[in-house]
Each structure stands twice: as structure tokens, then as C-alpha cells.
């Protein structure tokens, strides 16, 4: 699966973009980061990423849980990563 934007919530000076992919490495890649920045730039103009991104697994309903993260229950459908964006000065 290619990278895709799951959600985008952009305000006046900051926002978040959630990227999804089949593999954890994909949602943490430079391409995913650039996709998030490009999405944020539509409203924020020049913006940057906080640098504290963490990939997490989700099930077929897009939900994550401690049991899913720890591999105790459920099937991982894909991985998400939330990119926090801030507008430049």
C-alpha cells in the first residue's frame, strides 16, 4: 500500500496530519514526513514537523489499543503516524 493521509486537522499556526501505510517504516519515512508537510503547507504556508513522531498499529476499524500494540490481541491492519506541524515565522 502506498502512503495515504488518514486525517488532517490544521489551525491558524499549528495542526496534525495522520499518515497511514502497511509498514511501520513507511509511516516514519522521509516520504511520509514530506507528505505531512505538503498537506500542512496548504493552510500554514511554510511549516515544520515537531520531530516526536511515533508509529502505532491500528485494526481494521482504525482503532489502536494497548493489547494491539503489545501483540496480545487483534490483527494489525496498518500503521499510523501523527505528524505535529507548526507554521514557520
C-alpha positions in Angstrom: 0.0 0.0 0.0 1.1 3.5 -0.7 1.2 6.2 1.9 -2.1 8.0 2.4 -3.5 10.8 4.6 -6.0 9.5 7.1 -6.8 12.8 8.7 -5.7 16.4 8.7 -6.6 18.9 11.4 -4.9 22.3 10.7 -5.5 25.5 12.6 -4.0 29.0 12.2 -0.5 28.3 13.4 -0.3 24.5 14.0 -2.0 21.2 13.3 -1.7 17.5 12.9 -1.7 15.2 9.9 -2.0 11.4 10.3 -0.3 9.2 7.6 -1.1 5.5 7.1 0.8 2.7 5.4 1.2 -1.1 5.6 4.6 -1.0 7.4 5.8 0.9 10.4 8.9 2.0 8.5 6.8 3.6 5.7 4.8 5.9 8.0 8.1 7.0 9.6 9.9 7.6 6.3 11.1 10.9 4.8 8.4 10.5 2.1 5.7 10.3 4.8 7.1 13.4 6.6 7.2 15.3 3.3 3.6 14.3 2.6 2.5 15.6 6.0 4.4 18.9 5.4 2.9 19.3 2.0 -0.6 18.8 3.4 0.1 21.3 6.3 1.6 23.8 3.9 -1.8 24.2 2.1 -3.0 26.2 5.2 0.1 27.0 7.2 2.4 28.1 4.4 5.9 27.2 5.4 5.8 24.7 8.2 7.9 22.1 10.1 7.4 18.9 12.0 7.9 18.6 15.7 10.2 15.5 15.4 8.4 13.5 18.1 6.6 11.1 15.8 5.7 7.6 16.9 4.1 4.9 14.6 1.4 2.8 16.1 -0.7 -0.1 14.8 -4.4 0.1 14.1 -7.0 -2.6 13.5 -9.4 -2.8 10.5 -11.6 -0.1 12.2 -8.7 2.3 12.6 -8.5 1.8 16.3 -5.4 1.2 18.4 -5.2 -0.4 21.9 -2.5 -1.4 24.3 -3.3 -5.1 23.5 -2.8 -4.5 19.8 0.4 -2.6 20.3 1.8 -5.4 22.5 0.6 -8.1 20.1 -1.7 -9.7 22.7 -4.9 -9.3 20.7 -6.3 -8.3 17.4 -4.9 -8.1 13.9 -2.8 -5.2 12.7 -4.4 -3.8 9.6 -2.0 -0.9 9.0 0.2 1.6 10.8 -0.5 5.3 11.5 1.8 8.1 12.4 0.7 11.5 13.7 2.8 14.4 12.5 2.5 17.6 14.5 3.1 20.7 12.4 3.9 24.3 13.3 3.9 27.3 11.0 7.2 29.0 10.3 7.9 32.6 11.3 
